[in-house]
Amino acid sequence: MSAYNIFKELHSGFRYVVFVLVLLAIIQSLLGWFGKKPYTEGNRKINLFALISAHTQLIIGLVLYFLSPNVVFNSGTMKHEATRYFTVEHWVMMLIAIALITVGHIKAKKEETSEGKHKTIAIFYVIAFLVIIGAIMAGHLPVLGSK
């Protein structure tokens, strides 16, 4: 098994860890925000683990990016949907999502109230989650007008 295949499988499998942790952070932050619950150490840990898992996935993805035979830098890159997706679109959207998670985590730490912490995590993590879903779906949807 090649290094590319190992990292591809790792990246593919680890996405479920990220997905579950970010979704769990969103659910608990929404429950905390709307339920006016205190921000607990458990909340902080889930939010932190979601952040760490997203950053770990980024590192695995970067290694995969540079090992991948699908990443091509030439004049035809932007003309072919699959090549463009893996060379540009996927990693840019995922980087935006990870930046949102990171900013949300940092801003939540600075909030004074439990409501502010829950609200900040909910907003930033939900937007990041939607970007992640959009990035994944973009790789699986047929392009309009293509045959």
Summary of the structure (lengths in Angstrom):
residues: 147
radius of gyration: 17.4
end to end distance: 34.1
largest distance: 54.3
contacts: 431
relative contact order: 0.15
helix: 80%
strand: 0%
